[in-house]
Amino acid sequence: MGKYRRHFTVVAVLVVLGTVFMDWLLRTVLYLPPEASTQARIVDGLLRIHIALIAFFFSLIVVFVAYSVIVFRARPGEEGDGDFIHGHTTLEIVWTAVPLVIVIVLGLIGARTLNEMTAPQPNEMVIQVVGRQWSWTFTYPDTGITSSEMVVPVDQPILLKMESPDVIHSFYVAEFRIKQDLVPGRVTEVRFTPTQTGVFLVRCAELCGTAHADMRAPVRVVTQEEYQAWVQEQSAQPADDPVALGQKVAETQGCLACHSIDGTRLVGPTWQGLFGKEEALEDGRTVTVDEAYLYRAIVDPDAEIVAGFPPGVMPQNYGEVLSEEEIQALIEYIKSLQ
Ligand code: CUA
């Protein structure tokens, strides 16, 4: 060891410099969205520890390898073998114990972080979330409001109780650093406290079928006053206008993920100008889009598929999910889109 002291000193200095450089480089090139919740700060704290460790181990390995390759290379005319070293008990104990300690410490920090992220907060506001193929609905039990966008007051601790009627989805908001699966038959929970006003996006983070990529919804973080105003506005909406009710149903039940109202072709036929149209069907027949056809298309979508659209995409359960009144309102809404 003694004759290598100078080499070890040089390598140690290079490892320290490499660690500092790699740590800086990783923090610079890794793009992270803004931290917009209490949970985001907690998660990023954990991430920073991991980045520092990654930088250290990367430098440790690369510096040792590069130093050996360059400094101990075979010079011209050198034909002999290198020193043969067999077994080094101290080294073996060290390289077993050090990673063990690191992994245990990271495990403890991880557990503490998870506890902090999921700890119940005082004055939590509960929002019920339904994620389905392919939309999100947010219901506020305190006020009875149901909406296709989530609106929350800034600095208000939120508890989401989430359900899925069909397949597994995942509630993910990058700026909040939270991600939680929705599992059919269970209620899953996730907590966050937004710390910045602004508009963020829930994205479904679990592949869930044809329109998975469209399964997004806005999350608006607003001031307490703006939130109260929104609650007033939502509560004042007239429920006796069938077209308005139909529009609400379309927004909250996910219809608009697949059916545009402006003529754009999405996963399913557009609703613009649909009523009264002659549609060619996959089986060669032609139908006139009237109330009766729209009704059948909602409750039994695969019976009469419009030519050029694949069967089996539209959920089959709208006859159970929607009330008779909601189906009629939806038809009125589609009729209004001329
Ligand atoms: Cu829901 Cu992907």
Boltz pocket constraint, residues with backbone or C-beta under 6 A from the ligand:
constraints:
  - pocket:
      binder: B
      contacts: [[A, 131], [A, 132], [A, 133], [A, 134], [A, 168], [A, 169], [A, 170], [A, 204], [A, 205], [A, 206], [A, 207], [A, 208], [A, 209], [A, 212], [A, 213], [A, 215]]
      max_distance: 6.0
